[in-house]
Structures are given as structure tokens and as C-alpha cells.
Amino acid sequence: MTTYLPALIWMLSSFVCLYIAKRRHLKQTALKSMAVAVAGPFAFPFVLAAKPRQFNQA
């Protein structure tokens, strides 16, 4: 069980990062998703530092 714990933490943190990015209206691309999956728990500062998408109000 303890051998699966780091993988579980890595996967949960990537899902949380993608959830935060969706809530902040960040544009989600394949490259950004792969970067979050690779960075795992270290991706939180990148997601929080990214600028949200601007909506045009016409």
C-alpha cells in the first residue's frame, strides 16, 4: 500500500490543479495538461500564478 501512496498523491494533485485551472477560467491546452501531469504536486504555484482568460464584453 505504501508504494502506491506517492502515485496516489501525484494523481490527486494533478486533478486538483486542473480543477483550480478550470475554476479560474484558464485556457486548457494539451501542453499545459501534460505539464501539470508531469509536475504533479509542484504545479500548484504555476496554476495559481497563471493569468485568467479575459472575456470580451460586447
PDB file of N, H, CA, C and O in Angstrom:
ATOM      1  N   MET A   1       0.820  -1.199   0.000  1.00  0.00           N
ATOM      2  CA  MET A   1       0.000   0.000   0.000  1.00  0.00           C
ATOM      3  C   MET A   1       0.863   1.262   0.000  1.00  0.00           C
ATOM      4  O   MET A   1       0.529   2.246  -0.660  1.00  0.00           O
ATOM      5  N   THR A   2       1.967   1.232   0.737  1.00  0.00           N
ATOM      6  H   THR A   2       2.238   0.432   1.273  1.00  0.00           H
ATOM      7  CA  THR A   2       2.796   2.431   0.819  1.00  0.00           C
ATOM      8  C   THR A   2       3.500   2.737  -0.499  1.00  0.00           C
ATOM      9  O   THR A   2       3.908   3.876  -0.726  1.00  0.00           O
ATOM     10  N   THR A   3       3.650   1.744  -1.371  1.00  0.00           N
ATOM     11  H   THR A   3       3.318   0.818  -1.187  1.00  0.00           H
ATOM     12  CA  THR A   3       4.282   2.008  -2.660  1.00  0.00           C
ATOM     13  C   THR A   3       3.331   2.758  -3.591  1.00  0.00           C
ATOM     14  O   THR A   3       3.787   3.445  -4.505  1.00  0.00           O
ATOM     15  N   TYR A   4       2.047   2.643  -3.382  1.00  0.00           N
ATOM     16  H   TYR A   4       1.676   2.085  -2.640  1.00  0.00           H
ATOM     17  CA  TYR A   4       1.072   3.341  -4.213  1.00  0.00           C
ATOM     18  C   TYR A   4       0.771   4.744  -3.711  1.00  0.00           C
ATOM     19  O   TYR A   4       0.166   5.534  -4.436  1.00  0.00           O
ATOM     20  N   LEU A   5       1.168   5.070  -2.513  1.00  0.00           N
ATOM     21  H   LEU A   5       1.660   4.428  -1.924  1.00  0.00           H
ATOM     22  CA  LEU A   5       0.853   6.368  -1.924  1.00  0.00           C
ATOM     23  C   LEU A   5       1.442   7.543  -2.708  1.00  0.00           C
ATOM     24  O   LEU A   5       0.710   8.502  -2.952  1.00  0.00           O
ATOM     25  N   PRO A   6       2.705   7.533  -3.118  1.00  0.00           N
ATOM     26  CA  PRO A   6       3.199   8.659  -3.929  1.00  0.00           C
ATOM     27  C   PRO A   6       2.464   8.809  -5.257  1.00  0.00           C
ATOM     28  O   PRO A   6       2.205   9.930  -5.695  1.00  0.00           O
ATOM     29  N   ALA A   7       2.131   7.710  -5.892  1.00  0.00           N
ATOM     30  H   ALA A   7       2.341   6.800  -5.536  1.00  0.00           H
ATOM     31  CA  ALA A   7       1.385   7.791  -7.156  1.00  0.00           C
ATOM     32  C   ALA A   7      -0.009   8.353  -6.914  1.00  0.00           C
ATOM     33  O   ALA A   7      -0.507   9.132  -7.726  1.00  0.00           O
ATOM     34  N   LEU A   8      -0.633   7.977  -5.830  1.00  0.00           N
ATOM     35  H   LEU A   8      -0.227   7.344  -5.170  1.00  0.00           H
ATOM     36  CA  LEU A   8      -1.959   8.495  -5.496  1.00  0.00           C
ATOM     37  C   LEU A   8      -1.905   9.993  -5.218  1.00  0.00           C
ATOM     38  O   LEU A   8      -2.770  10.738  -5.679  1.00  0.00           O
ATOM     39  N   ILE A   9      -0.904  10.440  -4.473  1.00  0.00           N
ATOM     40  H   ILE A   9      -0.201   9.835  -4.098  1.00  0.00           H
ATOM     41  CA  ILE A   9      -0.745  11.858  -4.188  1.00  0.00           C
ATOM     42  C   ILE A   9      -0.485  12.621  -5.481  1.00  0.00           C
ATOM     43  O   ILE A   9      -1.018  13.713  -5.675  1.00  0.00           O
ATOM     44  N   TRP A  10       0.337  12.049  -6.372  1.00  0.00           N
ATOM     45  H   TRP A  10       0.770  11.162  -6.214  1.00  0.00           H
ATOM     46  CA  TRP A  10       0.663  12.696  -7.642  1.00  0.00           C
ATOM     47  C   TRP A  10      -0.588  12.871  -8.502  1.00  0.00           C
ATOM     48  O   TRP A  10      -0.807  13.937  -9.076  1.00  0.00           O
ATOM     49  N   MET A  11      -1.401  11.827  -8.586  1.00  0.00           N
ATOM     50  H   MET A  11      -1.223  10.961  -8.119  1.00  0.00           H
ATOM     51  CA  MET A  11      -2.618  11.893  -9.398  1.00  0.00           C
ATOM     52  C   MET A  11      -3.642  12.848  -8.798  1.00  0.00           C
ATOM     53  O   MET A  11      -4.242  13.639  -9.525  1.00  0.00           O
ATOM     54  N   LEU A  12      -3.851  12.791  -7.497  1.00  0.00           N
ATOM     55  H   LEU A  12      -3.363  12.149  -6.906  1.00  0.00           H
ATOM     56  CA  LEU A  12      -4.817  13.682  -6.855  1.00  0.00           C
ATOM     57  C   LEU A  12      -4.406  15.146  -7.007  1.00  0.00           C
ATOM     58  O   LEU A  12      -5.252  16.009  -7.243  1.00  0.00           O
ATOM     59  N   SER A  13      -3.125  15.421  -6.874  1.00  0.00           N
ATOM     60  H   SER A  13      -2.438  14.720  -6.683  1.00  0.00           H
ATOM     61  CA  SER A  13      -2.691  16.811  -7.011  1.00  0.00           C
ATOM     62  C   SER A  13      -2.864  17.305  -8.439  1.00  0.00           C
ATOM     63  O   SER A  13      -3.175  18.478  -8.643  1.00  0.00           O
ATOM     64  N   SER A  14      -2.673  16.449  -9.429  1.00  0.00           N
ATOM     65  H   SER A  14      -2.421  15.495  -9.264  1.00  0.00           H
ATOM     66  CA  SER A  14      -2.881  16.893 -10.809  1.00  0.00           C
ATOM     67  C   SER A  14      -4.360  17.149 -11.070  1.00  0.00           C
ATOM     68  O   SER A  14      -4.694  18.098 -11.779  1.00  0.00           O
ATOM     69  N   PHE A  15      -5.251  16.338 -10.525  1.00  0.00           N
ATOM     70  H   PHE A  15      -4.979  15.566  -9.949  1.00  0.00           H
ATOM     71  CA  PHE A  15      -6.682  16.592 -10.682  1.00  0.00           C
ATOM     72  C   PHE A  15      -7.091  17.884  -9.981  1.00  0.00           C
ATOM     73  O   PHE A  15      -7.910  18.638 -10.504  1.00  0.00           O
ATOM     74  N   VAL A  16      -6.534  18.141  -8.814  1.00  0.00           N
ATOM     75  H   VAL A  16      -5.868  17.528  -8.389  1.00  0.00           H
ATOM     76  CA  VAL A  16      -6.853  19.379  -8.093  1.00  0.00           C
ATOM     77  C   VAL A  16      -6.349  20.584  -8.867  1.00  0.00           C
ATOM     78  O   VAL A  16      -7.037  21.601  -8.945  1.00  0.00           O
ATOM     79  N   CYS A  17      -5.149  20.481  -9.443  1.00  0.00           N
ATOM     80  H   CYS A  17      -4.590  19.655  -9.379  1.00  0.00           H
ATOM     81  CA  CYS A  17      -4.610  21.591 -10.242  1.00  0.00           C
ATOM     82  C   CYS A  17      -5.477  21.862 -11.458  1.00  0.00           C
ATOM     83  O   CYS A  17      -5.742  23.021 -11.777  1.00  0.00           O
ATOM     84  N   LEU A  18      -5.919  20.828 -12.136  1.00  0.00           N
ATOM     85  H   LEU A  18      -5.704  19.887 -11.877  1.00  0.00           H
ATOM     86  CA  LEU A  18      -6.772  21.025 -13.295  1.00  0.00           C
ATOM     87  C   LEU A  18      -8.131  21.595 -12.886  1.00  0.00           C
ATOM     88  O   LEU A  18      -8.718  22.381 -13.630  1.00  0.00           O
ATOM     89  N   TYR A  19      -8.634  21.211 -11.718  1.00  0.00           N
ATOM     90  H   TYR A  19      -8.157  20.573 -11.113  1.00  0.00           H
ATOM     91  CA  TYR A  19      -9.889  21.763 -11.212  1.00  0.00           C
ATOM     92  C   TYR A  19      -9.735  23.257 -10.899  1.00  0.00           C
ATOM     93  O   TYR A  19     -10.613  24.055 -11.225  1.00  0.00           O
ATOM     94  N   ILE A  20      -8.614  23.630 -10.264  1.00  0.00           N
ATOM     95  H   ILE A  20      -7.900  22.981 -10.000  1.00  0.00           H
ATOM     96  CA  ILE A  20      -8.353  25.033  -9.953  1.00  0.00           C
ATOM     97  C   ILE A  20      -8.239  25.835 -11.245  1.00  0.00           C
ATOM     98  O   ILE A  20      -8.767  26.944 -11.338  1.00  0.00           O
ATOM     99  N   ALA A  21      -7.559  25.285 -12.229  1.00  0.00           N
ATOM    100  H   ALA A  21      -7.131  24.385 -12.153  1.00  0.00           H
ATOM    101  CA  ALA A  21      -7.405  25.977 -13.508  1.00  0.00           C
ATOM    102  C   ALA A  21      -8.752  26.190 -14.183  1.00  0.00           C
ATOM    103  O   ALA A  21      -8.987  27.237 -14.786  1.00  0.00           O
ATOM    104  N   LYS A  22      -9.623  25.221 -14.088  1.00  0.00           N
ATOM    105  H   LYS A  22      -9.432  24.370 -13.598  1.00  0.00           H
ATOM    106  CA  LYS A  22     -10.954  25.356 -14.686  1.00  0.00           C
ATOM    107  C   LYS A  22     -11.764  26.427 -13.958  1.00  0.00           C
ATOM    108  O   LYS A  22     -12.464  27.211 -14.598  1.00  0.00           O
ATOM    109  N   ARG A  23     -11.678  26.468 -12.643  1.00  0.00           N
ATOM    110  H   ARG A  23     -11.110  25.831 -12.123  1.00  0.00           H
ATOM    111  CA  ARG A  23     -12.414  27.452 -11.869  1.00  0.00           C
ATOM    112  C   ARG A  23     -11.897  28.870 -12.098  1.00  0.00           C
ATOM    113  O   ARG A  23     -12.658  29.831 -11.986  1.00  0.00           O
ATOM    114  N   ARG A  24     -10.610  29.009 -12.419  1.00  0.00           N
ATOM    115  H   ARG A  24      -9.991  28.229 -12.510  1.00  0.00           H
ATOM    116  CA  ARG A  24     -10.018  30.329 -12.667  1.00  0.00           C
ATOM    117  C   ARG A  24     -10.131  30.729 -14.127  1.00  0.00           C
ATOM    118  O   ARG A  24      -9.599  31.767 -14.519  1.00  0.00           O
ATOM    119  N   HIS A  25     -10.811  29.934 -14.939  1.00  0.00           N
ATOM    120  H   HIS A  25     -11.244  29.091 -14.620  1.00  0.00           H
ATOM    121  CA  HIS A  25     -11.029  30.191 -16.366  1.00  0.00           C
ATOM    122  C   HIS A  25      -9.712  30.291 -17.129  1.00  0.00           C
ATOM    123  O   HIS A  25      -9.535  31.178 -17.965  1.00  0.00           O
ATOM    124  N   LEU A  26      -8.791  29.375 -16.835  1.00  0.00           N
ATOM    125  H   LEU A  26      -8.935  28.655 -16.156  1.00  0.00           H
ATOM    126  CA  LEU A  26      -7.548  29.311 -17.588  1.00  0.00           C
ATOM    127  C   LEU A  26      -7.770  28.469 -18.830  1.00  0.00           C
ATOM    128  O   LEU A  26      -8.493  27.473 -18.801  1.00  0.00           O
ATOM    129  N   LYS A  27      -7.139  28.882 -19.922  1.00  0.00           N
ATOM    130  H   LYS A  27      -6.553  29.692 -19.945  1.00  0.00           H
ATOM    131  CA  LYS A  27      -7.271  28.129 -21.158  1.00  0.00           C
ATOM    132  C   LYS A  27      -6.515  26.813 -21.008  1.00  0.00           C
ATOM    133  O   LYS A  27      -5.330  26.796 -20.677  1.00  0.00           O
ATOM    134  N   GLN A  28      -7.209  25.727 -21.254  1.00  0.00           N
ATOM    135  H   GLN A  28      -8.172  25.740 -21.524  1.00  0.00           H
ATOM    136  CA  GLN A  28      -6.621  24.411 -21.049  1.00  0.00           C
ATOM    137  C   GLN A  28      -6.172  23.840 -22.387  1.00  0.00           C
ATOM    138  O   GLN A  28      -6.988  23.592 -23.274  1.00  0.00           O
ATOM    139  N   THR A  29      -4.882  23.637 -22.519  1.00  0.00           N
ATOM    140  H   THR A  29      -4.219  23.839 -21.798  1.00  0.00           H
ATOM    141  CA  THR A  29      -4.323  23.051 -23.728  1.00  0.00           C
ATOM    142  C   THR A  29      -3.684  21.723 -23.374  1.00  0.00           C
ATOM    143  O   THR A  29      -3.488  21.402 -22.202  1.00  0.00           O
ATOM    144  N   ALA A  30      -3.366  20.963 -24.395  1.00  0.00           N
ATOM    145  H   ALA A  30      -3.525  21.224 -25.348  1.00  0.00           H
ATOM    146  CA  ALA A  30      -2.740  19.661 -24.162  1.00  0.00           C
ATOM    147  C   ALA A  30      -1.370  19.826 -23.521  1.00  0.00           C
ATOM    148  O   ALA A  30      -0.992  19.038 -22.654  1.00  0.00           O
ATOM    149  N   LEU A  31      -0.626  20.841 -23.937  1.00  0.00           N
ATOM    150  H   LEU A  31      -0.933  21.482 -24.641  1.00  0.00           H
ATOM    151  CA  LEU A  31       0.707  21.069 -23.380  1.00  0.00           C
ATOM    152  C   LEU A  31       0.635  21.426 -21.894  1.00  0.00           C
ATOM    153  O   LEU A  31       1.442  20.941 -21.101  1.00  0.00           O
ATOM    154  N   LYS A  32      -0.320  22.266 -21.515  1.00  0.00           N
ATOM    155  H   LYS A  32      -0.975  22.661 -22.158  1.00  0.00           H
ATOM    156  CA  LYS A  32      -0.471  22.632 -20.109  1.00  0.00           C
ATOM    157  C   LYS A  32      -0.932  21.439 -19.279  1.00  0.00           C
ATOM    158  O   LYS A  32      -0.486  21.265 -18.144  1.00  0.00           O
ATOM    159  N   SER A  33      -1.812  20.622 -19.830  1.00  0.00           N
ATOM    160  H   SER A  33      -2.174  20.763 -20.751  1.00  0.00           H
ATOM    161  CA  SER A  33      -2.278  19.443 -19.104  1.00  0.00           C
ATOM    162  C   SER A  33      -1.142  18.448 -18.886  1.00  0.00           C
ATOM    163  O   SER A  33      -1.035  17.838 -17.822  1.00  0.00           O
ATOM    164  N   MET A  34      -0.303  18.293 -19.894  1.00  0.00           N
ATOM    165  H   MET A  34      -0.391  18.789 -20.758  1.00  0.00           H
ATOM    166  CA  MET A  34       0.841  17.385 -19.746  1.00  0.00           C
ATOM    167  C   MET A  34       1.841  17.939 -18.736  1.00  0.00           C
ATOM    168  O   MET A  34       2.440  17.177 -17.977  1.00  0.00           O
ATOM    169  N   ALA A  35       2.027  19.251 -18.719  1.00  0.00           N
ATOM    170  H   ALA A  35       1.540  19.870 -19.336  1.00  0.00           H
ATOM    171  CA  ALA A  35       2.949  19.854 -17.760  1.00  0.00           C
ATOM    172  C   ALA A  35       2.457  19.654 -16.334  1.00  0.00           C
ATOM    173  O   ALA A  35       3.249  19.375 -15.434  1.00  0.00           O
ATOM    174  N   VAL A  36       1.157  19.795 -16.127  1.00  0.00           N
ATOM    175  H   VAL A  36       0.513  20.022 -16.858  1.00  0.00           H
ATOM    176  CA  VAL A  36       0.593  19.564 -14.794  1.00  0.00           C
ATOM    177  C   VAL A  36       0.730  18.097 -14.401  1.00  0.00           C
ATOM    178  O   VAL A  36       1.027  17.791 -13.246  1.00  0.00           O
ATOM    179  N   ALA A  37       0.518  17.199 -15.341  1.00  0.00           N
ATOM    180  H   ALA A  37       0.276  17.447 -16.279  1.00  0.00           H
ATOM    181  CA  ALA A  37       0.638  15.773 -15.041  1.00  0.00           C
ATOM    182  C   ALA A  37       2.074  15.397 -14.696  1.00  0.00           C
ATOM    183  O   ALA A  37       2.307  14.554 -13.830  1.00  0.00           O
ATOM    184  N   VAL A  38       3.033  16.018 -15.368  1.00  0.00           N
ATOM    185  H   VAL A  38       2.844  16.703 -16.071  1.00  0.00           H
ATOM    186  CA  VAL A  38       4.441  15.716 -15.102  1.00  0.00           C
ATOM    187  C   VAL A  38       4.898  16.379 -13.806  1.00  0.00           C
ATOM    188  O   VAL A  38       5.628  15.768 -13.025  1.00  0.00           O
ATOM    189  N   ALA A  39       4.479  17.609 -13.570  1.00  0.00           N
ATOM    190  H   ALA A  39       3.886  18.105 -14.204  1.00  0.00           H
ATOM    191  CA  ALA A  39       4.932  18.349 -12.392  1.00  0.00           C
ATOM    192  C   ALA A  39       4.260  17.859 -11.109  1.00  0.00           C
ATOM    193  O   ALA A  39       4.836  17.962 -10.026  1.00  0.00           O
ATOM    194  N   GLY A  40       3.058  17.334 -11.228  1.00  0.00           N
ATOM    195  H   GLY A  40       2.589  17.250 -12.107  1.00  0.00           H
ATOM    196  CA  GLY A  40       2.366  16.783 -10.062  1.00  0.00           C
ATOM    197  C   GLY A  40       2.119  17.823  -8.988  1.00  0.00           C
ATOM    198  O   GLY A  40       1.540  18.871  -9.273  1.00  0.00           O
ATOM    199  N   PRO A  41       2.544  17.561  -7.756  1.00  0.00           N
ATOM    200  CA  PRO A  41       2.277  18.495  -6.662  1.00  0.00           C
ATOM    201  C   PRO A  41       3.016  19.826  -6.801  1.00  0.00           C
ATOM    202  O   PRO A  41       2.653  20.802  -6.144  1.00  0.00           O
ATOM    203  N   PHE A  42       4.038  19.876  -7.640  1.00  0.00           N
ATOM    204  H   PHE A  42       4.332  19.083  -8.174  1.00  0.00           H
ATOM    205  CA  PHE A  42       4.794  21.107  -7.825  1.00  0.00           C
ATOM    206  C   PHE A  42       4.121  22.053  -8.810  1.00  0.00           C
ATOM    207  O   PHE A  42       4.644  23.139  -9.063  1.00  0.00           O
ATOM    208  N   ALA A  43       2.992  21.678  -9.365  1.00  0.00           N
ATOM    209  H   ALA A  43       2.568  20.796  -9.160  1.00  0.00           H
ATOM    210  CA  ALA A  43       2.294  22.505 -10.355  1.00  0.00           C
ATOM    211  C   ALA A  43       1.384  23.551  -9.711  1.00  0.00           C
ATOM    212  O   ALA A  43       0.909  24.449 -10.406  1.00  0.00           O
ATOM    213  N   PHE A  44       1.132  23.463  -8.422  1.00  0.00           N
ATOM    214  H   PHE A  44       1.518  22.733  -7.858  1.00  0.00           H
ATOM    215  CA  PHE A  44       0.237  24.412  -7.769  1.00  0.00           C
ATOM    216  C   PHE A  44       0.689  25.861  -7.934  1.00  0.00           C
ATOM    217  O   PHE A  44      -0.149  26.704  -8.254  1.00  0.00           O
ATOM    218  N   PRO A  45       1.959  26.199  -7.735  1.00  0.00           N
ATOM    219  CA  PRO A  45       2.348  27.606  -7.938  1.00  0.00           C
ATOM    220  C   PRO A  45       2.147  28.079  -9.378  1.00  0.00           C
ATOM    221  O   PRO A  45       1.801  29.238  -9.604  1.00  0.00           O
ATOM    222  N   PHE A  46       2.358  27.195 -10.346  1.00  0.00           N
ATOM    223  H   PHE A  46       2.639  26.253 -10.162  1.00  0.00           H
ATOM    224  CA  PHE A  46       2.175  27.582 -11.745  1.00  0.00           C
ATOM    225  C   PHE A  46       0.711  27.854 -12.059  1.00  0.00           C
ATOM    226  O   PHE A  46       0.394  28.793 -12.789  1.00  0.00           O
ATOM    227  N   VAL A  47      -0.165  27.051 -11.521  1.00  0.00           N
ATOM    228  H   VAL A  47       0.093  26.288 -10.928  1.00  0.00           H
ATOM    229  CA  VAL A  47      -1.600  27.229 -11.773  1.00  0.00           C
ATOM    230  C   VAL A  47      -2.097  28.498 -11.088  1.00  0.00           C
ATOM    231  O   VAL A  47      -2.901  29.240 -11.653  1.00  0.00           O
ATOM    232  N   LEU A  48      -1.622  28.741  -9.884  1.00  0.00           N
ATOM    233  H   LEU A  48      -0.969  28.138  -9.425  1.00  0.00           H
ATOM    234  CA  LEU A  48      -2.071  29.923  -9.159  1.00  0.00           C
ATOM    235  C   LEU A  48      -1.467  31.208  -9.720  1.00  0.00           C
ATOM    236  O   LEU A  48      -2.060  32.276  -9.572  1.00  0.00           O
ATOM    237  N   ALA A  49      -0.309  31.127 -10.355  1.00  0.00           N
ATOM    238  H   ALA A  49       0.173  30.259 -10.475  1.00  0.00           H
ATOM    239  CA  ALA A  49       0.340  32.320 -10.908  1.00  0.00           C
ATOM    240  C   ALA A  49      -0.146  32.652 -12.316  1.00  0.00           C
ATOM    241  O   ALA A  49       0.094  33.761 -12.795  1.00  0.00           O
ATOM    242  N   ALA A  50      -0.812  31.738 -12.980  1.00  0.00           N
ATOM    243  H   ALA A  50      -1.008  30.838 -12.590  1.00  0.00           H
ATOM    244  CA  ALA A  50      -1.269  31.972 -14.357  1.00  0.00           C
ATOM    245  C   ALA A  50      -2.373  33.008 -14.367  1.00  0.00           C
ATOM    246  O   ALA A  50      -3.193  33.084 -13.452  1.00  0.00           O
ATOM    247  N   LYS A  51      -2.375  33.805 -15.426  1.00  0.00           N
ATOM    248  H   LYS A  51      -1.709  33.744 -16.170  1.00  0.00           H
ATOM    249  CA  LYS A  51      -3.394  34.844 -15.571  1.00  0.00           C
ATOM    250  C   LYS A  51      -4.666  34.237 -16.156  1.00  0.00           C
ATOM    251  O   LYS A  51      -4.603  33.453 -17.103  1.00  0.00           O
ATOM    252  N   PRO A  52      -5.816  34.595 -15.598  1.00  0.00           N
ATOM    253  CA  PRO A  52      -7.086  34.083 -16.128  1.00  0.00           C
ATOM    254  C   PRO A  52      -7.378  34.658 -17.516  1.00  0.00           C
ATOM    255  O   PRO A  52      -6.870  35.711 -17.900  1.00  0.00           O
ATOM    256  N   ARG A  53      -8.198  33.940 -18.235  1.00  0.00           N
ATOM    257  H   ARG A  53      -8.611  33.085 -17.923  1.00  0.00           H
ATOM    258  CA  ARG A  53      -8.595  34.359 -19.574  1.00  0.00           C
ATOM    259  C   ARG A  53      -9.499  35.586 -19.493  1.00  0.00           C
ATOM    260  O   ARG A  53     -10.353  35.675 -18.611  1.00  0.00           O
ATOM    261  N   GLN A  54      -9.311  36.524 -20.404  1.00  0.00           N
ATOM    262  H   GLN A  54      -8.618  36.452 -21.121  1.00  0.00           H
ATOM    263  CA  GLN A  54     -10.127  37.733 -20.448  1.00  0.00           C
ATOM    264  C   GLN A  54     -11.316  37.500 -21.382  1.00  0.00           C
ATOM    265  O   GLN A  54     -11.152  37.000 -22.495  1.00  0.00           O
ATOM    266  N   PHE A  55     -12.494  37.862 -20.926  1.00  0.00           N
ATOM    267  H   PHE A  55     -12.627  38.269 -20.022  1.00  0.00           H
ATOM    268  CA  PHE A  55     -13.692  37.733 -21.741  1.00  0.00           C
ATOM    269  C   PHE A  55     -14.032  39.089 -22.347  1.00  0.00           C
ATOM    270  O   PHE A  55     -13.981  40.110 -21.662  1.00  0.00           O
ATOM    271  N   ASN A  56     -14.369  39.098 -23.596  1.00  0.00           N
ATOM    272  H   ASN A  56     -14.411  38.269 -24.153  1.00  0.00           H
ATOM    273  CA  ASN A  56     -14.792  40.331 -24.276  1.00  0.00           C
ATOM    274  C   ASN A  56     -16.258  40.583 -23.987  1.00  0.00           C
ATOM    275  O   ASN A  56     -17.111  39.726 -24.221  1.00  0.00           O
ATOM    276  N   GLN A  57     -16.536  41.764 -23.479  1.00  0.00           N
ATOM    277  H   GLN A  57     -15.844  42.460 -23.289  1.00  0.00           H
ATOM    278  CA  GLN A  57     -17.923  42.133 -23.217  1.00  0.00           C
ATOM    279  C   GLN A  57     -18.359  43.104 -24.297  1.00  0.00           C
ATOM    280  O   GLN A  57     -17.912  44.250 -24.328  1.00  0.00           O
ATOM    281  N   ALA A  58     -19.221  42.651 -25.172  1.00  0.00           N
ATOM    282  H   ALA A  58     -19.584  41.719 -25.147  1.00  0.00           H
ATOM    283  CA  ALA A  58     -19.662  43.483 -26.295  1.00  0.00           C
ATOM    284  C   ALA A  58     -21.054  43.991 -26.059  1.00  0.00           C
ATOM    285  O   ALA A  58     -21.598  44.710 -26.896  1.00  0.00           O
TER     286      ALA A  58
END
